[in-house]
Amino acid sequence: MSQLKHIQEDSTSIWLPRLAAHGGPRFLQIADALQAAVADGTLKAGERLPPQRLLAAQLKLDLTTVTRAYDEARRRNLLEGRGARGTYVAAPKVALNAMLDLSMNTPPAPHGVDFDDMLKQGLAQVLMRADNELLMTYHLAGGSESDRQAGATWLAPMFGTLDAQQLLVCPGAQAAIAALILALTEPGDVILAEPVTYPGLIAAAAQLGRRVIAVKADQHGMLPDQLEQACHQHQPRLLYLNPTLQNPTTITMPEQRRKDIARIAQSCKLRIIEDDPYWRLADAAPPPIASLAPEQVIYISTLSKCLTPGLRIAFVLIPDPDERERFLVALRSFALMTTPLTTALATQWIADGTAERLLQGIRKEARLRLSMADTILAGRNSRIAANTDAEDRNRNGLHIWLALPSYWNPTQFVHAANNEGIAVTPAPAFATGSNSVNAIRICLGSIKDRSHLRAALQRLSHLLARRPDSASAVVV
């Protein structure tokens, strides 16, 4: 291993490597010593290196050897030349080609909406009106009266006037789902869901020792006759549905199908978890199932999926008081409360109309992004998996469900997209059964800049148009 030392010459500290007699080519020894010196901090970014002639003289080497060493060090991004001023240790390279993330389903930043200003004003109002000590202490689970009233206001477009006492506030839909599973089922119990569904349900059920069984669906969602058959066959305790802009298929279940599902759930005494994060993003969505059969349904609406992920707030509508208490007991076992400051901000934004303005901006942005995706991905041997007619799809979703050409499978395609610097999610991540469709989910909101989103979609379009090569066909 080359060792390093500094010598003093003309009041200038000069770095010198110590070269081994049998250590291989001298130019590589010098380059390796430079790399080691940068790694251990002996040489720091911006420090000047000795001129090549001076270094050659000190090491008793010819100038060509030192020049080759410096060239090799530049190739390794260790050095940079500054003209007549000499050669300097380069600053660490920053990766500019970051992964373009189309795998995370988040609301897009709305164009023309100053989110930073919204946040500052909202927090200023909260701090001015609230007792700051109360924002930094423990609170009872379920939310304050004002928080529950904000939830009733937020849910008014779905339900009209609501009794705020039937609402609970909890830290996100995932926490709500897990608490409901704990409260309403026992280990080994069956939960019914569609063949592809929200991965958070699958994960929570697996961790808690419950079984998720798939019920067949068509282009309108879960099939009522198949649900009735599954009820008789499996004696399930819960049915999980995401009926509006379903994640991942984007299907919005029509009203008649919702009524049929509700009727069967009532006859089978089956409790429904209606996870409905996208209802307020949809165009003229049908009434929630909870409005059709309130005694059978527990309804969840989260702000993080339709406003911003930082608002980890979900409103949970549970009409039955005994079930509300059981839910709170289960929730307290792993999540005592929502963060008071975040909850206060959400309540403030709903009360003063900021949440509504933000929602409308996100709806508009989502529509533009969906149109962009349809244009770019059209004709690339692919189609929207949930519906072959793109015009029939809702124009305000945050993602698309893309069927792959037969020569790709989801694992291959995700691996190949990764190599292109793009993250997408394969169909098996959503599968509740052993069979999975040949599709991927593409999320359109997590990339802030539209031009970057366009570039990512264009890369995917080119990738879809070609067959996998030997490198991308490898499954790892």
Residue pairs with C-beta under 8 A, 6 or more apart in sequence:
1 36
2 17
2 18
2 19
2 20
2 23
2 29
2 32
2 33
2 36
3 17
3 18
3 33
4 15
4 16
4 17
4 18
4 33
4 36
4 37
4 42
5 16
5 18
6 13
6 14
6 15
6 16
7 13
7 14
7 16
7 58
8 14
9 54
14 50
14 54
14 55
14 58
15 37
15 42
15 43
15 47
15 49
15 50
16 50
16 55
16 58
16 59
17 29
17 30
17 33
17 34
17 37
17 59
18 33
19 26
19 29
19 30
19 59
20 29
23 29
26 59
26 61
26 65
26 69
27 65
27 66
27 68
27 69
27 72
28 69
28 72
29 69
30 59
30 65
30 66
30 69
30 73
31 69
31 72
31 73
31 76
31 78
34 43
34 49
34 69
34 73
34 78
34 79
35 73
35 76
35 78
36 42
37 43
38 44
38 78
38 89
43 49
43 89
44 89
45 89
45 90
45 91
45 92
46 88
46 89
46 91
47 88
47 89
48 85
48 86
48 87
48 88
49 55
49 70
49 79
49 86
49 87
49 88
49 89
50 58
51 86
51 87
52 63
52 66
52 67
52 70
52 87
53 63
53 66
55 66
56 62
56 63
56 65
56 66
59 66
70 79
70 87
73 79
74 80
74 81
77 90
77 93
78 89
78 90
79 87
79 88
79 89
79 90
80 87
80 88
80 89
80 90
81 87
81 88
82 88
97 421
98 421
99 418
99 421
99 422
99 423
100 421
100 422
100 423
100 447
100 452
100 453
100 455
100 456
100 459
101 423
101 443
101 446
101 447
102 422
102 423
102 424
102 442
102 443
102 444
102 446
102 447
102 456
102 460
103 423
103 424
103 425
103 441
103 443
103 446
104 443
104 446
105 247
105 305
105 398
105 399
105 441
105 443
105 445
105 446
106 305
106 308
106 309
106 398
106 443
106 445
106 446
107 305
107 306
107 307
107 308
107 309
107 362
107 366
107 398
107 445
108 362
108 365
108 366
108 369
108 398
108 444
108 445
108 446
108 448
109 115
109 365
109 448
110 358
110 361
110 362
110 364
110 365
111 361
111 364
111 365
111 368
111 450
112 361
113 357
113 358
113 361
115 308
115 358
118 349
118 354
118 358
119 345
121 354
122 345
122 348
122 349
122 352
122 354
123 341
123 345
125 348
125 352
126 135
126 341
126 344
126 345
126 348
127 135
129 348
130 344
134 340
135 340
135 341
135 344
136 340
136 341
137 340
138 336
138 337
139 337
139 338
139 340
140 337
141 168
141 170
141 328
141 331
141 332
141 335
141 336
141 337
142 148
142 168
142 169
142 170
142 324
142 328
143 151
143 167
143 168
143 169
143 170
143 338
143 343
145 164
146 347
147 169
147 343
147 346
147 347
148 164
148 165
148 167
148 168
148 169
148 315
149 164
150 346
150 347
150 350
150 351
151 164
151 167
151 169
151 301
151 315
152 161
152 162
152 163
152 164
152 167
153 350
153 351
154 280
154 301
154 303
154 315
154 350
154 355
155 162
155 167
155 299
155 301
155 315
155 317
156 162
157 280
158 276
158 279
158 280
158 287
158 288
158 291
158 301
159 288
159 290
159 291
159 317
162 317
166 317
166 318
166 319
166 324
167 315
167 316
167 317
167 318
168 315
168 316
168 318
168 324
168 327
168 328
169 313
169 314
169 315
169 316
169 338
169 343
170 176
170 179
170 313
170 314
170 316
170 331
170 335
170 338
171 312
171 313
171 314
171 335
171 337
171 338
171 339
172 302
172 304
172 312
172 313
172 314
173 200
173 275
173 277
173 300
173 302
173 304
173 305
173 314
174 200
174 204
175 314
175 331
175 334
175 335
176 300
176 302
176 314
176 316
176 331
177 200
177 201
177 204
177 240
177 273
177 275
177 300
178 204
178 207
178 208
178 330
178 334
179 327
179 330
179 331
179 334
179 335
180 238
180 273
180 298
180 327
180 330
181 191
181 204
181 205
181 208
181 210
181 238
182 208
182 330
182 333
183 323
183 326
183 327
183 329
183 330
184 237
184 238
184 271
184 323
184 326
185 191
185 208
185 210
185 237
185 238
186 237
187 208
187 209
187 210
188 209
188 210
188 211
189 210
189 211
189 236
189 237
189 238
190 210
190 211
190 212
190 213
190 234
190 235
190 236
190 237
191 201
191 205
191 210
191 211
191 212
191 213
191 236
191 237
191 238
191 239
191 240
192 212
192 213
192 214
192 215
192 227
192 230
192 231
192 234
192 236
192 238
192 239
192 240
192 270
193 201
193 212
193 213
193 214
193 215
193 239
193 240
193 241
193 432
194 214
194 215
194 217
194 221
194 222
194 241
194 246
194 249
194 432
195 214
195 215
195 216
195 217
195 431
195 432
195 433
195 435
195 437
196 248
196 249
196 427
196 430
196 431
196 432
196 436
196 437
197 212
197 240
197 242
197 246
197 247
197 430
197 432
198 240
198 242
198 247
198 275
198 430
199 429
199 430
201 212
201 240
201 275
202 212
202 430
202 432
205 211
205 212
206 212
212 240
212 432
213 230
213 234
213 236
213 432
213 433
214 431
214 432
214 433
215 222
215 223
215 226
215 227
215 230
216 222
216 223
216 226
217 223
217 226
217 251
219 251
219 386
219 387
220 251
220 253
220 254
220 257
221 241
221 243
221 246
221 251
221 253
221 254
221 257
221 261
222 241
222 253
222 257
222 261
224 257
224 260
224 261
224 263
224 264
227 239
227 261
227 264
227 265
228 264
228 267
228 268
230 236
231 264
231 268
231 270
232 268
236 270
237 270
237 271
238 270
238 271
238 272
238 273
239 261
239 265
239 270
239 271
239 272
239 273
240 272
240 273
240 275
241 253
241 261
241 272
241 273
241 274
241 275
241 289
242 274
242 275
242 276
242 277
243 252
243 253
243 258
243 274
243 276
243 286
243 288
243 289
244 252
244 253
244 276
244 278
244 279
244 282
244 285
244 286
244 288
245 251
245 252
245 278
245 281
245 282
245 285
245 394
245 396
245 397
245 398
246 252
246 253
246 386
247 277
247 278
247 399
247 430
247 441
248 399
248 401
248 425
248 427
248 430
248 439
248 441
249 385
249 386
249 401
250 384
250 386
250 387
250 393
250 394
250 397
250 399
250 400
250 401
251 386
251 387
252 282
252 285
252 286
252 394
253 261
253 286
254 286
255 286
255 287
258 286
258 287
258 288
258 289
258 292
259 292
261 272
261 289
262 272
262 289
262 292
262 293
262 296
262 297
263 293
264 270
265 271
265 272
265 293
265 296
265 297
266 293
266 295
266 296
270 296
271 296
271 297
271 298
272 289
272 290
272 293
272 296
272 297
272 298
273 297
273 298
273 300
274 288
274 289
274 290
274 297
274 298
274 299
274 300
275 300
276 288
276 299
276 300
276 301
277 300
277 301
277 302
277 304
277 305
277 306
278 305
278 306
278 397
278 398
279 285
279 288
279 301
280 301
280 306
280 359
281 306
281 359
281 362
281 363
281 366
281 396
281 397
281 398
282 394
282 396
282 397
283 394
283 395
283 396
288 297
288 299
289 297
290 297
290 298
290 299
290 317
294 319
295 319
295 320
298 316
298 317
298 318
298 323
299 316
299 317
300 314
300 315
300 316
300 317
301 314
301 315
301 317
302 313
302 314
302 315
303 311
303 313
303 314
303 346
303 355
304 310
304 311
304 312
304 313
304 314
305 398
306 359
306 362
307 349
307 355
307 358
307 359
307 362
308 358
310 342
311 342
311 345
311 346
312 338
312 339
312 342
313 338
313 342
313 343
313 346
316 327
318 324
318 327
346 355
348 354
349 355
349 358
350 356
363 396
365 445
366 395
366 396
366 397
366 398
366 444
366 445
367 395
367 396
368 450
369 444
369 445
369 450
369 453
370 393
370 395
370 396
370 397
370 400
370 444
371 395
372 444
372 450
372 453
372 454
372 457
373 400
373 442
373 444
373 457
374 390
376 454
376 457
376 458
376 461
377 400
377 402
377 457
377 460
377 461
377 464
378 390
380 461
380 464
380 465
381 405
381 464
381 465
382 402
382 403
382 404
382 405
382 464
383 402
383 403
384 390
384 393
384 400
384 401
384 402
384 403
385 401
385 402
385 403
385 437
385 439
386 393
386 401
387 393
398 443
398 444
398 445
399 441
399 442
399 443
399 444
399 445
400 441
400 442
400 444
401 439
401 440
401 441
402 439
402 440
402 441
402 442
403 437
403 438
403 439
404 410
404 413
404 438
404 439
404 440
404 464
405 464
406 438
407 467
407 468
408 416
408 438
408 464
408 467
408 468
409 438
410 426
410 427
410 428
410 436
410 438
410 439
410 440
411 426
411 428
411 475
412 468
412 472
412 473
412 475
413 424
413 426
413 440
413 463
413 468
414 424
414 425
414 426
414 440
415 472
415 474
415 475
415 476
416 463
416 468
416 472
417 423
417 424
417 459
417 460
417 463
419 471
419 472
420 459
420 460
420 463
421 459
422 456
422 459
422 460
424 440
424 441
424 442
424 443
424 460
425 440
425 441
425 443
426 440
427 436
427 437
427 438
427 439
427 440
427 441
428 436
429 441
430 436
430 441
442 457
442 460
444 453
447 453
447 456
